Amino acid sequence: MTDDTPPVRDASGRFVKRATETVNALSRTSDEGIHPMAKVLFGWTEAKGIGTILLCLTGLLSVLLILADLLVDRHETINAAGVFGFYGLFGFAALGFVLLAGWPLGSLLRRGEDYYGDGNTSPADIDPETAEPDPGNGKSGGGA
């Protein structure tokens, strides 16, 4: 990329050519803390009323799929699968089962809140005098 314009200083005081600054702007996080590519990809989610639009689109898609269920000629080996709306109800029941099964499984696998000890105390095997870093050189204090 060629840019014969004289270099200028950017916001941080560096000398940068304007074309380079334009290209590099896509890789810098703004003052708001939002990456420019995040704005490109997900900026549409900030539009007013987007939640309502997505809900309506999801409902419309659901109604269309239920109506399409009437047009499909199935040759099921299990009689219950031939019932109108079976797959939707079966999927909803399976989702409910998975969500409800996560609750007791989480209780079984989750560690207690005090697993790592009290947050305000040091572990018993660390000498409190040598545990604090020395603010002068960034190394741990203590021995020679």
VOFILUM-771346 format. One record per residue (C-alpha): residue number from 0; z, x negated, y. Coordinates in nm, 3 decimals. Example, Ala and Ser with C-alpha at 12.3 -4.5 7.8 and 13.67 -1.06 7.14 Angstrom:
BEGIN
<node><num>0</num><Z>0.780</Z><X>-1.230</X><Y>-0.450</Y></node>
<node><num>1</num><Z>0.714</Z><X>-1.367</X><Y>-0.106</Y></node>
This chain:
BEGIN
<node><num>0</num><Z>0.000</Z><X>0.000</X><Y>0.000</Y></node>
<node><num>1</num><Z>-0.102</Z><X>-0.158</X><Y>0.327</Y></node>
<node><num>2</num><Z>0.057</Z><X>-0.074</X><Y>0.656</Y></node>
<node><num>3</num><Z>-0.031</Z><X>-0.287</X><Y>0.955</Y></node>
<node><num>4</num><Z>0.220</Z><X>-0.122</X><Y>1.187</Y></node>
<node><num>5</num><Z>0.495</Z><X>-0.352</X><Y>1.309</Y></node>
<node><num>6</num><Z>0.819</Z><X>-0.328</X><Y>1.114</Y></node>
<node><num>7</num><Z>1.097</Z><X>-0.114</X><Y>1.256</Y></node>
<node><num>8</num><Z>1.466</Z><X>-0.092</X><Y>1.179</Y></node>
<node><num>9</num><Z>1.582</Z><X>0.187</X><Y>0.951</Y></node>
<node><num>10</num><Z>1.915</Z><X>0.370</X><Y>0.974</Y></node>
<node><num>11</num><Z>2.104</Z><X>0.080</X><Y>0.813</Y></node>
<node><num>12</num><Z>1.951</Z><X>-0.182</X><Y>1.047</Y></node>
<node><num>13</num><Z>1.704</Z><X>-0.337</X><Y>0.803</Y></node>
<node><num>14</num><Z>1.349</Z><X>-0.419</X><Y>0.907</Y></node>
<node><num>15</num><Z>1.117</Z><X>-0.189</X><Y>0.711</Y></node>
<node><num>16</num><Z>0.755</Z><X>-0.088</X><Y>0.756</Y></node>
<node><num>17</num><Z>0.706</Z><X>0.286</X><Y>0.809</Y></node>
<node><num>18</num><Z>0.497</Z><X>0.339</X><Y>0.493</Y></node>
<node><num>19</num><Z>0.760</Z><X>0.168</X><Y>0.281</Y></node>
<node><num>20</num><Z>1.032</Z><X>0.375</X><Y>0.445</Y></node>
<node><num>21</num><Z>0.845</Z><X>0.695</X><Y>0.359</Y></node>
<node><num>22</num><Z>0.809</Z><X>0.598</X><Y>-0.007</Y></node>
<node><num>23</num><Z>1.168</Z><X>0.481</X><Y>-0.036</Y></node>
<node><num>24</num><Z>1.300</Z><X>0.801</X><Y>0.120</Y></node>
<node><num>25</num><Z>1.255</Z><X>0.979</X><Y>-0.215</Y></node>
<node><num>26</num><Z>1.499</Z><X>0.742</X><Y>-0.384</Y></node>
<node><num>27</num><Z>1.784</Z><X>0.763</X><Y>-0.133</Y></node>
<node><num>28</num><Z>2.062</Z><X>1.018</X><Y>-0.136</Y></node>
<node><num>29</num><Z>2.095</Z><X>1.207</X><Y>0.191</Y></node>
<node><num>30</num><Z>2.410</Z><X>1.231</X><Y>0.400</Y></node>
<node><num>31</num><Z>2.481</Z><X>1.564</X><Y>0.227</Y></node>
<node><num>32</num><Z>2.509</Z><X>1.380</X><Y>-0.106</Y></node>
<node><num>33</num><Z>2.202</Z><X>1.553</X><Y>-0.251</Y></node>
<node><num>34</num><Z>1.927</Z><X>1.342</X><Y>-0.407</Y></node>
<node><num>35</num><Z>1.579</Z><X>1.427</X><Y>-0.272</Y></node>
<node><num>36</num><Z>1.440</Z><X>1.489</X><Y>-0.622</Y></node>
<node><num>37</num><Z>1.722</Z><X>1.737</X><Y>-0.682</Y></node>
<node><num>38</num><Z>1.599</Z><X>1.926</X><Y>-0.377</Y></node>
<node><num>39</num><Z>1.242</Z><X>1.919</X><Y>-0.511</Y></node>
<node><num>40</num><Z>1.338</Z><X>2.040</X><Y>-0.858</Y></node>
<node><num>41</num><Z>1.628</Z><X>2.275</X><Y>-0.786</Y></node>
<node><num>42</num><Z>1.600</Z><X>2.361</X><Y>-0.418</Y></node>
<node><num>43</num><Z>1.464</Z><X>2.705</X><Y>-0.504</Y></node>
<node><num>44</num><Z>1.804</Z><X>2.800</X><Y>-0.648</Y></node>
<node><num>45</num><Z>1.951</Z><X>2.807</X><Y>-0.297</Y></node>
<node><num>46</num><Z>1.722</Z><X>3.089</X><Y>-0.183</Y></node>
<node><num>47</num><Z>1.895</Z><X>3.408</X><Y>-0.077</Y></node>
<node><num>48</num><Z>1.899</Z><X>3.671</X><Y>-0.351</Y></node>
<node><num>49</num><Z>1.773</Z><X>3.437</X><Y>-0.626</Y></node>
<node><num>50</num><Z>2.051</Z><X>3.554</X><Y>-0.861</Y></node>
<node><num>51</num><Z>1.940</Z><X>3.915</X><Y>-0.828</Y></node>
<node><num>52</num><Z>1.577</Z><X>3.820</X><Y>-0.885</Y></node>
<node><num>53</num><Z>1.662</Z><X>3.621</X><Y>-1.199</Y></node>
<node><num>54</num><Z>1.877</Z><X>3.905</X><Y>-1.332</Y></node>
<node><num>55</num><Z>1.596</Z><X>4.156</X><Y>-1.276</Y></node>
<node><num>56</num><Z>1.339</Z><X>3.927</X><Y>-1.441</Y></node>
<node><num>57</num><Z>1.567</Z><X>3.877</X><Y>-1.742</Y></node>
<node><num>58</num><Z>1.622</Z><X>4.253</X><Y>-1.773</Y></node>
<node><num>59</num><Z>1.249</Z><X>4.321</X><Y>-1.743</Y></node>
<node><num>60</num><Z>1.170</Z><X>4.063</X><Y>-2.011</Y></node>
<node><num>61</num><Z>1.434</Z><X>4.219</X><Y>-2.238</Y></node>
<node><num>62</num><Z>1.288</Z><X>4.568</X><Y>-2.195</Y></node>
<node><num>63</num><Z>0.935</Z><X>4.437</X><Y>-2.265</Y></node>
<node><num>64</num><Z>1.050</Z><X>4.262</X><Y>-2.581</Y></node>
<node><num>65</num><Z>1.229</Z><X>4.576</X><Y>-2.702</Y></node>
<node><num>66</num><Z>0.914</Z><X>4.781</X><Y>-2.640</Y></node>
<node><num>67</num><Z>0.706</Z><X>4.519</X><Y>-2.820</Y></node>
<node><num>68</num><Z>0.934</Z><X>4.572</X><Y>-3.118</Y></node>
<node><num>69</num><Z>0.780</Z><X>4.918</X><Y>-3.157</Y></node>
<node><num>70</num><Z>0.430</Z><X>4.772</X><Y>-3.192</Y></node>
<node><num>71</num><Z>0.505</Z><X>4.509</X><Y>-3.455</Y></node>
<node><num>72</num><Z>0.435</Z><X>4.613</X><Y>-3.813</Y></node>
<node><num>73</num><Z>0.688</Z><X>4.431</X><Y>-4.029</Y></node>
<node><num>74</num><Z>0.696</Z><X>4.381</X><Y>-4.401</Y></node>
<node><num>75</num><Z>1.065</Z><X>4.303</X><Y>-4.446</Y></node>
<node><num>76</num><Z>1.233</Z><X>4.248</X><Y>-4.781</Y></node>
<node><num>77</num><Z>1.568</Z><X>4.363</X><Y>-4.642</Y></node>
<node><num>78</num><Z>1.562</Z><X>4.724</X><Y>-4.526</Y></node>
<node><num>79</num><Z>1.806</Z><X>4.666</X><Y>-4.239</Y></node>
<node><num>80</num><Z>1.563</Z><X>4.419</X><Y>-4.076</Y></node>
<node><num>81</num><Z>1.308</Z><X>4.697</X><Y>-4.035</Y></node>
<node><num>82</num><Z>1.537</Z><X>4.901</X><Y>-3.808</Y></node>
<node><num>83</num><Z>1.434</Z><X>4.924</X><Y>-3.442</Y></node>
<node><num>84</num><Z>1.615</Z><X>4.657</X><Y>-3.237</Y></node>
<node><num>85</num><Z>1.766</Z><X>4.481</X><Y>-3.541</Y></node>
<node><num>86</num><Z>1.684</Z><X>4.128</X><Y>-3.425</Y></node>
<node><num>87</num><Z>1.825</Z><X>4.185</X><Y>-3.078</Y></node>
<node><num>88</num><Z>2.150</Z><X>4.326</X><Y>-3.216</Y></node>
<node><num>89</num><Z>2.170</Z><X>4.055</X><Y>-3.481</Y></node>
<node><num>90</num><Z>2.120</Z><X>3.783</X><Y>-3.215</Y></node>
<node><num>91</num><Z>2.385</Z><X>3.938</X><Y>-2.991</Y></node>
<node><num>92</num><Z>2.632</Z><X>3.958</X><Y>-3.282</Y></node>
<node><num>93</num><Z>2.559</Z><X>3.595</X><Y>-3.378</Y></node>
<node><num>94</num><Z>2.616</Z><X>3.481</X><Y>-3.019</Y></node>
<node><num>95</num><Z>2.943</Z><X>3.671</X><Y>-3.005</Y></node>
<node><num>96</num><Z>3.053</Z><X>3.516</X><Y>-3.334</Y></node>
<node><num>97</num><Z>2.976</Z><X>3.163</X><Y>-3.214</Y></node>
<node><num>98</num><Z>3.159</Z><X>3.217</X><Y>-2.885</Y></node>
<node><num>99</num><Z>3.463</Z><X>3.369</X><Y>-3.050</Y></node>
<node><num>100</num><Z>3.469</Z><X>3.102</X><Y>-3.323</Y></node>
<node><num>101</num><Z>3.486</Z><X>2.835</X><Y>-3.054</Y></node>
<node><num>102</num><Z>3.825</Z><X>2.957</X><Y>-2.935</Y></node>
<node><num>103</num><Z>4.028</Z><X>2.887</X><Y>-3.254</Y></node>
<node><num>104</num><Z>3.821</Z><X>2.576</X><Y>-3.326</Y></node>
<node><num>105</num><Z>3.901</Z><X>2.440</X><Y>-2.980</Y></node>
<node><num>106</num><Z>4.270</Z><X>2.514</X><Y>-3.033</Y></node>
<node><num>107</num><Z>4.257</Z><X>2.327</X><Y>-3.362</Y></node>
<node><num>108</num><Z>4.071</Z><X>2.020</X><Y>-3.232</Y></node>
<node><num>109</num><Z>4.195</Z><X>1.994</X><Y>-2.872</Y></node>
<node><num>110</num><Z>4.463</Z><X>1.738</X><Y>-2.790</Y></node>
<node><num>111</num><Z>4.777</Z><X>1.844</X><Y>-2.608</Y></node>
<node><num>112</num><Z>4.805</Z><X>1.807</X><Y>-2.231</Y></node>
<node><num>113</num><Z>5.070</Z><X>1.536</X><Y>-2.271</Y></node>
<node><num>114</num><Z>4.873</Z><X>1.338</X><Y>-2.535</Y></node>
<node><num>115</num><Z>4.835</Z><X>1.036</X><Y>-2.306</Y></node>
<node><num>116</num><Z>5.189</Z><X>1.063</X><Y>-2.176</Y></node>
<node><num>117</num><Z>5.314</Z><X>1.155</X><Y>-1.832</Y></node>
<node><num>118</num><Z>5.057</Z><X>1.075</X><Y>-1.564</Y></node>
<node><num>119</num><Z>5.316</Z><X>0.927</X><Y>-1.326</Y></node>
<node><num>120</num><Z>5.450</Z><X>0.655</X><Y>-1.556</Y></node>
<node><num>121</num><Z>5.310</Z><X>0.328</X><Y>-1.693</Y></node>
<node><num>122</num><Z>5.287</Z><X>0.270</X><Y>-2.068</Y></node>
<node><num>123</num><Z>5.600</Z><X>0.114</X><Y>-2.218</Y></node>
<node><num>124</num><Z>5.424</Z><X>-0.207</X><Y>-2.328</Y></node>
<node><num>125</num><Z>5.307</Z><X>-0.306</X><Y>-1.977</Y></node>
<node><num>126</num><Z>5.531</Z><X>-0.509</X><Y>-1.747</Y></node>
<node><num>127</num><Z>5.531</Z><X>-0.325</X><Y>-1.412</Y></node>
<node><num>128</num><Z>5.551</Z><X>-0.651</X><Y>-1.217</Y></node>
<node><num>129</num><Z>5.226</Z><X>-0.791</X><Y>-1.362</Y></node>
<node><num>130</num><Z>5.037</Z><X>-0.462</X><Y>-1.390</Y></node>
<node><num>131</num><Z>4.962</Z><X>-0.425</X><Y>-1.019</Y></node>
<node><num>132</num><Z>4.655</Z><X>-0.613</X><Y>-0.893</Y></node>
<node><num>133</num><Z>4.703</Z><X>-0.871</X><Y>-0.619</Y></node>
<node><num>134</num><Z>4.531</Z><X>-0.734</X><Y>-0.305</Y></node>
<node><num>135</num><Z>4.448</Z><X>-1.090</X><Y>-0.187</Y></node>
<node><num>136</num><Z>4.210</Z><X>-1.203</X><Y>-0.461</Y></node>
<node><num>137</num><Z>4.153</Z><X>-0.892</X><Y>-0.674</Y></node>
<node><num>138</num><Z>4.304</Z><X>-1.051</X><Y>-0.987</Y></node>
<node><num>139</num><Z>4.612</Z><X>-0.932</X><Y>-1.171</Y></node>
<node><num>140</num><Z>4.937</Z><X>-1.071</X><Y>-1.045</Y></node>
<node><num>141</num><Z>5.183</Z><X>-1.252</X><Y>-1.257</Y></node>
<node><num>142</num><Z>5.174</Z><X>-1.580</X><Y>-1.453</Y></node>
<node><num>143</num><Z>5.034</Z><X>-1.918</X><Y>-1.358</Y></node>
